[in-house]
Amino acid sequence: MATPISVVQGTAPVTYTLPQGQTFVPEVITAQFNGASAAAAFWPCCSVYSQDGRLLGRFIPPATVAAGDTAEVTYGPF
């Protein structure tokens, strides 16, 4: 069984390179969005890419975040 990891915290976009021989199977992704400088409501999107840069999936929640508001969004299960 794989050991769960907390990948990184930081500002978007966030990248993490896996060590040689390891695999990454996301079970859930959570992110905090700050719309303080947004001009309008926005969709908090999560894009997942392969190690070679191919887009594997783009995940968008069912509701927008209002301009000036903040939100914690959970993506999953995958």
C-alpha positions in Angstrom: 0.0 0.0 0.0 1.3 3.5 -0.9 2.2 6.0 1.8 -0.1 9.1 1.7 1.7 12.3 1.2 0.8 16.0 1.4 2.5 17.3 -1.7 3.0 21.0 -1.3 1.5 24.3 -0.2 2.0 27.5 -2.1 0.6 29.9 -4.6 -0.7 28.7 -8.0 0.5 27.1 -10.1 2.0 24.5 -7.9 4.3 21.8 -9.2 5.9 18.7 -7.6 8.3 16.4 -9.3 8.1 12.8 -8.1 11.4 11.0 -7.1 12.5 8.3 -9.5 10.5 5.1 -9.2 7.6 6.6 -7.3 4.0 7.0 -8.5 1.3 9.4 -7.6 -2.4 8.4 -7.3 -4.5 11.3 -6.1 -7.4 10.3 -3.9 -8.4 13.9 -3.0 -7.1 17.4 -3.7 -8.0 20.4 -1.6 -7.2 24.0 -2.4 -7.9 27.4 -1.0 -8.8 30.2 -3.3 -8.6 33.9 -2.5 -10.8 36.1 -4.8 -9.8 39.4 -3.1 -8.4 40.8 -6.4 -10.9 39.0 -8.8 -12.9 41.3 -11.0 -15.9 38.9 -11.2 -17.0 35.5 -10.0 -14.6 32.7 -11.0 -14.5 29.0 -11.3 -11.8 27.5 -9.0 -10.2 25.0 -11.4 -7.8 22.2 -10.6 -5.7 20.9 -13.6 -3.7 17.7 -13.2 -0.8 17.0 -15.6 1.4 14.0 -16.2 5.2 14.1 -15.6 5.7 14.8 -19.3 3.3 17.7 -19.3 0.1 16.1 -20.7 -3.2 17.3 -19.3 -4.8 14.4 -17.5 -7.9 16.2 -16.2 -9.4 19.5 -15.4 -11.8 19.6 -12.5 -14.3 22.4 -11.7 -16.8 22.5 -8.8 -20.5 23.0 -9.5 -20.5 26.7 -8.3 -18.4 29.8 -8.8 -16.7 31.8 -6.1 -17.8 35.4 -5.8 -15.3 38.2 -6.4 -13.8 39.3 -3.1 -14.7 36.0 -1.5 -12.5 33.0 -0.5 -13.3 29.3 -0.7 -11.8 26.0 0.2 -12.5 23.5 -2.6 -12.1 19.7 -2.5 -11.7 17.8 -5.7 -12.3 14.1 -5.8 -12.7 11.2 -5.7 -10.9 10.6 -9.0 
